[in-house]
Amino acid sequence: MNRMTSRRLAVVVLAAGKGTRMKSTTPKVLHTIAGRSLIGHVLHVTRELQPEHTLLVVRHERDLVAAAAEDLVPGLVIVDQDEVPGTGRAVELALAAIPAFEGDVVVLSGDVPLLDAATIGTLLEAHRGEEFAASILTARLADPSGYGRVLRAADGVGVERIVEQADANDDESAVDEVNSGTYVFRADALRGAIARVGTANAQGEKYLTDVIGILRGDGVRVLAHEHRDTSVLLGVNDRSQLAEAERIMNARIIRAHQLAGVTVRDPATTWIDVEVAIGAETEILPGTQLRGATTIGAGAVIGPDTTITDTEIGDGARVSRTDATLAVIGEGATVGPFAYLRPGTVLGARGKIGTYVEVKNSVIGEGAKVPHLSYIGDAEVGEGTNLGAGAITANYDGRHKHRTTIGARVHTGVHNAFVAPVQVGDDATIGAGAVVRRDVPPGALAITAASQKNIEGWVPPYLREPDEA
């Protein structure tokens, strides 16, 4: 197969670093932005490239990083970096894991979450368009501190070499074009050069960037492909950079939803994870966070000041000042303000969960209403039922949880408690203040109120005259 027309591709992702600047017990690449780990973002892009091989180089917290990655990319090859430090050694070990591979090798950093498949595709296209042994994605930065400098060849297109900042002299440090850490190598050229990389540098590491100088010494061409949007090249090394990467990612996500027909009233106070799906004509009000695998239908209104996590919301629903996790909110339903939907909550179409209501592991039927100041846990509420203010399902006996079943079209008074396990039949009515300890038949009225007794002329002890005490 002609190497210039070959579409064979391998991707090597570097994730062996300790990430000490994060000051965290969590491996750097497992920190998250927009609901996905840093390594998750990189591996998502890798899947889009559809490579023949995907290899992940690990070392620090090896088992944690490997397990997270293998969940995302079945068939991923895990490569363990040895005692020899440096990105050059990491790539050398990855190549050894695919000794017969001939094609192009893309090298990505596991802590660069904003890089997208389109940018890598453009780099690949430029790399394959001419006789380049290697291609580097570069950018020009106003402050290039911390990055390796790209020293271009005389033709202004190719690269002469890359100098790490620790090894750069004053003239080299003044160069504003930097190495992004994203590369494409022809596999045969990379294999031949990387074995000759040494550790004679300020860090005592085997630099991958030294491959460029070796290839140039061999008389082959290396492309510097400058990318104008420097944000996609942002690496994450500390918490400040983590926050900046998430801000950029969030702005991208919001813009994509806006262009798809979603109204986001205040992007500055709205946070949407990358997996969230939102239907057209839905309106997101200020202070809203949409997290995890949340899905929202068309024509809904969400917010303000609302946090929704892993929750399904139907068309036309309205959710205001609410915290919901692992819940289902039906079409045309209303929730809030100040509602708390815990896992297992299912609200039927056109149902209502109102102000200061907490619901957990319960099904509220179609058109049913829990309007005010209530706790509904481990319960089933039938369609069309209306629970009065202060309804409580007492689901815990001190050792075990029990369920309450309330039928359809039931009407309860205020301050009712249902001591589970208990069942209330369809069309029943519960009197105000009743504590329901036994099943209520369909169509029955349940009351437990005692007769009212008035004591006239009574004065509280603290208001009595001393001689009356």
ABEGO torsion letter per residue (X at the ends): XBAAABABBBBBBBAABAGAAAGBABBAAABBBGGBBAAAAAAAAAAAAGBABBBBBBABGAAAAAAAAAAABBGBBBBBBBABBEAAAAAAAAAAABAABBEBBBBBBAABAABBAAAAAAAAAAAAABBBABBBBBBBBABABGBBBBBBBAAGABBABBBBAAABBAAAAABABBBAGBBBBBAAAAAAAAAABBABBAAGBBBAAAAAAAAAAAGBBBBBBBBABAAAABBBABAAAAAAAAAAAAAAAAAAAAAAGBBBABAAABBBBAABBBBBGBBBBBGBBBBEABBBBBGBBBOBGBBBBGBBBBBGBBBBGBBBBGBBBBBGBBBOBGBBBBBGBBBBBGBBBBBGBBBBGBBBBBGBBBABGBBBBGBBBBBGBBBBBGBBBBABAGABBBBBBBBBGBBBBBGBBBBOBBBBBBGBBBBBGBBBABBBBBGBBBBABBBBBBBBGBBBAAABBAAAX
